Structure formats: structure tokens, C-alpha cells
Amino acid sequence: MTDVLPAPSGRPLAVVPHLPDDRWRPTRAGLVSVWRYVEETFEFHRGRLLLRGPNGSGKSMALELLLPFLLD
């Protein structure tokens, strides 16, 4: 089963796969007293995380710090 996101023109913009309910999905992750993060919580939406911001805001560093915990 997939969800289709409609574009303003009426044509499908993207097809988003439907994930089974028994699949493990992260809900949130946190960094405390690491690098420039005093206390930061990242909320996941349906198991996905979107980081946006200007260059140098720490998006890549946050992923570098969280990746080992997600793979462990």
C-alpha cells in the first residue's frame, strides 16, 4: 500500500511507500553535553528525521553523533 502526494497540477508528485506497523521506528533522539549541543531533542515523524538550516548550523554534526546509536 502506498500514499500518493498530489501536486497542484493534479498529477502525483511522489509515491510514499507505506511501512508495516510492526517495523521499528525511532520516535526521538537526544544529545546532551556533546559538542555545541547543551541539551537537544530531535523528534522523528513516522520514523523519519528532516534537518534543515543554513550552512554551519550543525546538521551534519548531529547526524554524525546520532548515526552510531541508530546502527547499534
Contacts in CASP RR format, 6 or more apart in sequence:
PFRMAT RR
TARGET T0000
AUTHOR 0000-0000-0000
METHOD contacts of the structure
MODEL  1
MTDVLPAPSGRPLAVVPHLPDDRWRPTRAGLVSVWRYVEETFEFHRGRLL
LRGPNGSGKSMALELLLPFLLD
1 18 0 8 1.000
2 15 0 8 1.000
2 16 0 8 1.000
2 17 0 8 1.000
2 18 0 8 1.000
3 15 0 8 1.000
3 16 0 8 1.000
3 18 0 8 1.000
4 12 0 8 1.000
4 14 0 8 1.000
4 15 0 8 1.000
4 16 0 8 1.000
5 12 0 8 1.000
5 13 0 8 1.000
5 14 0 8 1.000
5 15 0 8 1.000
5 16 0 8 1.000
6 12 0 8 1.000
6 13 0 8 1.000
7 13 0 8 1.000
19 25 0 8 1.000
19 46 0 8 1.000
25 44 0 8 1.000
25 46 0 8 1.000
25 47 0 8 1.000
26 44 0 8 1.000
26 47 0 8 1.000
26 49 0 8 1.000
26 70 0 8 1.000
27 43 0 8 1.000
27 44 0 8 1.000
27 47 0 8 1.000
28 41 0 8 1.000
28 42 0 8 1.000
28 43 0 8 1.000
28 44 0 8 1.000
29 41 0 8 1.000
29 42 0 8 1.000
29 44 0 8 1.000
29 49 0 8 1.000
29 66 0 8 1.000
29 69 0 8 1.000
29 70 0 8 1.000
30 40 0 8 1.000
30 41 0 8 1.000
30 42 0 8 1.000
30 66 0 8 1.000
31 37 0 8 1.000
31 39 0 8 1.000
31 40 0 8 1.000
31 42 0 8 1.000
31 62 0 8 1.000
31 65 0 8 1.000
31 66 0 8 1.000
32 38 0 8 1.000
32 39 0 8 1.000
32 40 0 8 1.000
33 39 0 8 1.000
34 65 0 8 1.000
35 61 0 8 1.000
35 65 0 8 1.000
36 58 0 8 1.000
36 61 0 8 1.000
37 62 0 8 1.000
37 65 0 8 1.000
40 62 0 8 1.000
42 49 0 8 1.000
42 51 0 8 1.000
42 62 0 8 1.000
42 66 0 8 1.000
51 59 0 8 1.000
51 62 0 8 1.000
51 63 0 8 1.000
52 59 0 8 1.000
53 59 0 8 1.000
END
